[in-house]
Amino acid sequence: MLATAIESEVSDWIEKHSHIVDDKGHRQVVRNGYLPERTIVTGVGDVPVEQPRVHDRRPEGQKKVINRGVNELNFVEKCVIIR
């Protein structure tokens, strides 16, 4: 269930940014495989998760910063306990 929610959120986020292209028409926000599997500690126990990778090729000035050192791509990772 957690994996499905993460996949859905990533797909929605990429779709939201699909209009951003470079001067050659290449999309600047794209899927890029998965990070190595990690274990997330939850109230029901340890849950193994493969985090989808997203390649954001926008210039640094165009990326939204949520908090110092946390951009919108790594926000979820900063909000959960990862072993």
N, C-alpha and C positions, 0 to 999 in steps of 0.2 A: 504494500500500500504506500509506503514512504517513497519507494523508487518510482512508482507511478506518479505521485504528486510532484516529485522533483523533475521528472521527464516532462510533465505537462507544463510546469512553470518555465522550464528552459525553452520549450517549444513556443510558448506564448511570448516570451521575452524576445526570442529571435524574430518571430513574426512581427512584433511591434517595431523592430528596427530594420525590417527587410527593405524599406524604402531608401536606406542609406547606402549609396553606391559611390565608387570612385569615378574618375573621369573616363575610365574604360568600361564602366557599367558593372564592375565586380562588386558584389555585396561586401560590406565591411564588417558585418556581424554574422558569423557562421558557426556551425557545429564543428567540433574537432575531436571526436572520439570520447574517451573517458579517462579520468584520473585513476590511479591504482585503487583497488577496493580498500575501504577503511571501515572501522567499526565505530558506530555512534552509540553512545550510552543513552538509553531512554528509561522511562519509568517501568517498562515491561521487560527490560533486559537489553543486552547488546544486540544491535542490528547491523549486519554488514551492508554497506552501500557503495555503489559505484557512482561517483559524481560525474555527470556529463561535463565535458570541456567545451567552452565557447571561446572562439578566437574573435576578439574585438580589435579590429585594425583601425578604428577611428583615431585621429590625432588626440594626444593626451588632453588638450583643452576642451574636447568635445565629450569626454567621458564624465558622467555624473559621479561626483564623490559624495558618499553618504556620511562618512565620518573620516577623520584623518587616518589615512592608510587603508581605508576600506572602500572599494568601489562597488558598483552594483553587481559585478560578477562574483566577487568573493564574499558578499554579505551573508549568505546562508552559512558558508563555512565558518565565519567568525561568530555566528550565533549559536552553534551547537558544540558540544563537547566531543572532540574526535580523539581516538586513541591512536 
